[in-house]
Amino acid sequence: MKAGIVIALIAAVPPTLAAVLGYVASIRSIRRSVGATPGMPLARALERLDAKVDRLIEGQAAVRERLARLEGIATTENKERSA
């Protein structure tokens, strides 16, 4: 019976260790994303997040404009070839 218990303990160690390491990594990631200071006010963290979202939206708008311009050029070229 002791061999079964030892085998069960050996089998349980890797998933348990993985869960603990995952928890530690997620806590570290959250701290890094909020900022270096652990006492940062939530309002300031939200302002930083809002600024990042705004930059992403501006970048997406630029990509959409470029895509529309390229599609317009391709459409014009296709019409000229057809004529």
C-alpha positions as CSV (number, residue, x, y, z in Angstrom):
1,M,0.0,0.0,0.0
2,K,2.9,2.4,0.7
3,A,4.1,2.0,-2.9
4,G,0.7,3.2,-4.2
5,I,0.8,6.3,-2.0
6,V,4.4,7.2,-3.1
7,I,3.4,6.8,-6.8
8,A,0.3,9.0,-6.2
9,L,2.4,11.7,-4.5
10,I,5.0,11.6,-7.3
11,A,2.2,11.9,-9.9
12,A,0.6,14.8,-8.1
13,V,3.8,17.0,-7.8
14,P,4.1,18.2,-11.4
15,P,0.5,19.6,-11.8
16,T,0.6,21.1,-8.4
17,L,4.0,22.8,-9.1
18,A,2.6,24.0,-12.5
19,A,-0.4,25.6,-10.8
20,V,1.7,27.4,-8.2
21,L,4.1,28.7,-10.8
22,G,1.2,29.8,-13.0
23,Y,-0.3,31.7,-10.0
24,V,3.0,33.4,-9.2
25,A,3.4,34.4,-12.9
26,S,-0.1,35.8,-13.2
27,I,0.4,37.9,-10.0
28,R,3.7,39.3,-11.4
29,S,2.1,40.0,-14.8
30,I,-0.8,41.9,-13.1
31,R,1.6,44.0,-11.1
32,R,3.7,44.8,-14.2
33,S,0.7,45.8,-16.2
34,V,-0.7,48.1,-13.5
35,G,2.7,49.8,-12.9
36,A,5.8,49.6,-10.9
37,T,4.3,51.1,-7.7
38,P,1.9,48.7,-5.9
39,G,-0.1,51.6,-4.5
40,M,-1.0,53.1,-7.8
41,P,-4.6,54.5,-7.7
42,L,-7.1,52.7,-9.9
43,A,-8.0,56.0,-11.7
44,R,-4.4,56.4,-12.9
45,A,-4.2,52.8,-14.0
46,L,-7.5,53.3,-16.0
47,E,-6.2,56.5,-17.6
48,R,-3.1,54.6,-18.8
49,L,-5.2,51.8,-20.1
50,D,-7.5,54.3,-21.8
51,A,-4.5,56.0,-23.5
52,K,-3.3,52.6,-24.8
53,V,-6.7,51.8,-26.2
54,D,-6.8,55.2,-27.9
55,R,-3.5,54.5,-29.6
56,L,-4.7,51.1,-30.7
57,I,-7.8,52.7,-32.2
58,E,-5.8,55.3,-34.1
59,G,-3.5,52.6,-35.5
60,Q,-6.5,50.6,-36.6
61,A,-8.0,53.6,-38.3
62,A,-4.7,54.2,-40.2
63,V,-4.7,50.6,-41.4
64,R,-8.3,50.8,-42.5
65,E,-7.6,54.0,-44.5
66,R,-4.6,52.3,-46.2
67,L,-6.6,49.2,-47.0
68,A,-9.4,51.4,-48.5
69,R,-6.9,53.3,-50.6
70,L,-5.3,50.0,-51.9
71,E,-8.7,48.5,-52.7
72,G,-9.6,51.7,-54.6
73,I,-6.5,51.5,-56.6
74,A,-7.1,47.8,-57.3
75,T,-10.7,48.5,-58.4
76,T,-9.6,51.3,-60.7
77,E,-7.0,49.0,-62.3
78,N,-9.5,46.2,-62.8
79,K,-11.9,48.6,-64.5
80,E,-9.2,49.9,-66.8
81,R,-8.3,46.4,-67.8
82,S,-11.9,45.4,-68.5
83,A,-12.5,48.4,-70.7
